[in-house]
């Protein structure tokens, strides 16, 4: 349990606590895994009687799961049921946060002030964390959703606000986000670790950014296309962009979307390609680069 390391806001003994926490932080915001990569998925993408079908189908093959916290999706009953599944499969628990937009599933363009965004993030973390403690475990990672996720790829201010809110709540949380310098810069500013993410079923542009949902080629539809991208990521650390160029993608976690066609078959094949997949961990550790195994595509 990490409660003993958390510092309440307004504490007067701020200097020694911050110094102690900084000494335990890795030298960079980038997360290093002992071996392989993490495979994450989303859960609880419903509300009331509405449910995302087949979410549980991919759970035997992933290593971490992020539960919607009631803003873009989710409600207390759905969150509790998702926590049962996470405990059953022994997955690393994440909060799937987004803008308060149930009608638009968090994908509509919404702009909040810094204070509003910070409060929205903390509210969602508090909701899921409180329920998780009744199951005997705590949050490990946080993954933004929809428009908030897209903003983080090109707006370092938004990424920093989210990262600093995580640091306020629990300095050992891992922020999952789009691969690139904005995420790393936000993590370093906030003093937290970040896990850059690769997508299986989304197309990239020549700069390594995800194509927007409105783009005609944003989504990879066939199982063959998705698995080709998976093999390219795992074996070479790169993807073929929409214009045909090859683009390097730095990542520590792969997103397995449960809503994609043939999701279970894809998840099973993906896990076969990454037999040494490694769940995210919120506990600090030191890294010996000479002894730790490199990423699969660097072998």
C-alpha positions, 0 to 999 in steps of 0.5 A: 500500500502506498498511502504512507508515501503520499503527502497531503496538500498544505503540509508544512514539512514540504521540503524534506518530503519532496527531496525524499520523493525525488531521490526515489524517482527514476532519472527520466519520466519514461517508464522502463519495464523489466522485460517485454511490454504492457498490453492495456485495455479499457473497461466500463465503457457504458452507463446505466443499462448501456454496456460495451459488448464483449469487454471481458473477452480480451481480459485473459490476454492483457496485463492491465485494464483502465476503468471509466470513472463516470465522466465520459462513461461508467457509473458506480455499478459498472465500476464495481463490476469491472473491479471484480474482473480486474481482481479475478484476472490479476491485472494492473488497475488503471483509471480511464479519465475523460472530459465530463461528456456522457452524451458525446462519449468524451470525444467532443471538443471541450475546453476547460480552465486549468482549475476545472481540468485539474478538479475533473481529473482529481474527482475521477481518480478519487471515485475509482481509488475509493472503490478499489480500496474496498477490493484491497488494491490501489491504482497503478496507472491513468489513461486519458480518453477521447478528446483529452487524449488527443489534446495531450498529443499536441498541447503540452499545457494540457498534458502537464495539467493532467500529469500534475494532478496525478502527482498531487493525488499519488506521485507513483501513478503512471500516466499512459498517453500518446508517444512523443515529447509532450508526454515525456515533458509533462511527466518530467515537469510533474515528477511522475513516470509515463508510459508511451502507448502504441495503437493496433487499430489506428493509423498514424501520420508521417510525424507519428501522430494518430490520425483524427477519428474524422479522417477516412483512413483513421481506423484499421478495419481488418484483422490482417491489417491490425496484426500486420501493424502489431508485428511491425511494432513488436519486431521493428518498433515502427508503423507504416503511416497513411502516406506509406512512410515508415515511422518509429514509435517509442512505446512501453504499452500497447492498447488493445481496444475491446471494441475492434472486430475479432477483438478476442482473436486479435488479443490472443494472437498479440499475447502469443507475439509477446509471451514475455508481456510485463504488467505496469507496476507503480512501485519504484525500482532501479534499472540496470541497463546492462542487465535488463532485457531490451525491448523485443524490436531492439533484439 
